[in-house]
Amino acid sequence: MKRVILLFGLIILLASCEKSDVQDSKARFMVVHASPETPDMELFIDDKPIIINALTFTNNIFYREILSGIRRFKVVVSGNPVIDTALNFERDKGYSIFVYDEPIKVKIKFEEEQITPAQSGKCRVRFYQFVPDADSLDLVDLQ
């Protein structure tokens, strides 16, 4: 009887040592400050700061891992939250978050990364025009 109880206890102990799916469920993200004339930004996920120093215009944070799922993303400028929204980070995917537009109407673009490789001899280019009130742009392929 003692052996059965001991064996049962050992099975429970070993089963509880498995990694949880939540723990292994991660996504990656980066944030780019693309809002001219907007002061430095503090960034938070689930009300926890994700950088030590505020993010300055034209700079970005390198890719970070995050537990997948719906997370609260907040941008604070001069002590005031200018973005406070929920973003869905799916497992094993990468995302770019662009903070753009004028200081009084800051917006974000939450974009899933295309991680499939480009064809041989080709590259992938992603272009966004985030400059408020800019003239139209012509993109030309000069092959």
URUR-V891204 format. One record per pair of residues at least 12 apart in sequence whose C-alpha atoms are under 10 Angstrom apart, sorted by sequence separation. I is the first residue (numbers start at 1). J is the second residue. If there is no record, write none. Layout:
i/j
I/J
I/J
//
This chain:
i/j
31/43
41/53
42/54
43/55
72/84
73/85
74/86
96/108
97/109
98/110
114/126
127/139
40/53
41/54
42/55
72/85
73/86
96/109
97/110
98/111
113/126
40/54
41/55
42/56
50/64
71/85
72/86
73/87
96/110
97/111
39/54
40/55
41/56
70/85
71/86
72/87
73/88
95/110
96/111
97/112
39/55
40/56
41/57
70/86
71/87
72/88
83/99
95/111
96/112
39/56
40/57
69/86
70/87
71/88
94/111
95/112
96/113
38/56
39/57
69/87
70/88
71/89
94/112
95/113
38/57
40/59
68/87
69/88
70/89
93/112
94/113
95/114
109/128
36/56
37/57
68/88
69/89
70/90
93/113
94/114
35/56
36/57
45/66
68/89
69/90
82/103
89/110
93/114
94/115
109/130
33/55
34/56
35/57
36/58
54/76
55/77
67/89
68/90
69/91
82/104
83/105
88/110
90/112
93/115
32/55
33/56
34/57
35/58
54/77
66/89
67/90
68/91
82/105
83/106
85/108
87/110
89/112
107/130
31/55
32/56
33/57
34/58
46/70
47/71
48/72
66/90
67/91
68/92
75/99
82/106
83/107
32/57
33/58
34/59
46/71
47/72
48/73
49/74
66/91
67/92
68/93
82/107
83/108
32/58
33/59
34/60
45/71
46/72
47/73
48/74
49/75
77/103
32/59
33/60
44/71
45/72
46/73
47/74
65/92
31/59
32/60
33/61
44/72
45/73
46/74
66/94
102/130
31/60
32/61
44/73
45/74
65/94
77/106
100/129
101/130
102/131
30/60
31/61
32/62
43/73
44/74
45/75
64/94
98/128
100/130
101/131
102/132
30/61
31/62
43/74
44/75
63/94
64/95
75/106
99/130
100/131
101/132
102/133
29/61
30/62
31/63
42/74
43/75
44/76
63/95
75/107
98/130
100/132
101/133
29/62
30/63
31/64
41/74
42/75
43/76
63/96
75/108
28/62
29/63
30/64
41/75
42/76
43/77
62/96
28/63
29/64
30/65
41/76
42/77
61/96
27/63
28/64
29/65
40/76
41/77
42/78
60/96
27/64
28/65
29/66
39/76
40/77
41/78
42/79
47/84
60/97
26/64
27/65
28/66
39/77
40/78
41/79
42/80
43/81
60/98
26/65
27/66
28/67
38/77
39/78
41/80
42/81
45/84
60/99
26/66
27/67
28/68
38/78
41/81
43/83
44/84
45/85
46/86
25/66
26/67
27/68
41/82
45/86
25/67
26/68
27/69
45/87
57/99
24/67
25/68
26/69
57/100
23/67
24/68
25/69
22/67
23/68
22/68
22/69
41/99
29/89
27/88
28/89
38/99
27/89
28/90
38/100
26/89
27/90
28/91
34/97
35/98
38/101
25/89
26/90
27/91
28/92
29/93
30/94
31/95
32/96
33/97
34/98
35/99
36/100
37/101
38/102
39/103
25/90
26/91
27/92
28/93
29/94
30/95
31/96
32/97
33/98
34/99
35/100
36/101
37/102
38/103
25/91
26/92
27/93
28/94
29/95
30/96
31/97
32/98
33/99
34/100
35/101
36/102
37/103
38/104
24/91
25/92
26/93
27/94
28/95
29/96
30/97
31/98
32/99
33/100
34/101
35/102
36/103
24/92
26/94
27/95
28/96
29/97
30/98
31/99
32/100
33/101
34/102
35/103
38/106
22/91
35/105
35/106
34/106
35/107
34/107
35/108
34/108
33/108
32/108
31/108
32/109
31/109
31/110
30/110
29/110
29/111
29/112
28/112
29/113
28/113
36/130
34/129
35/130
36/131
34/130
35/131
36/132
34/131
35/132
//
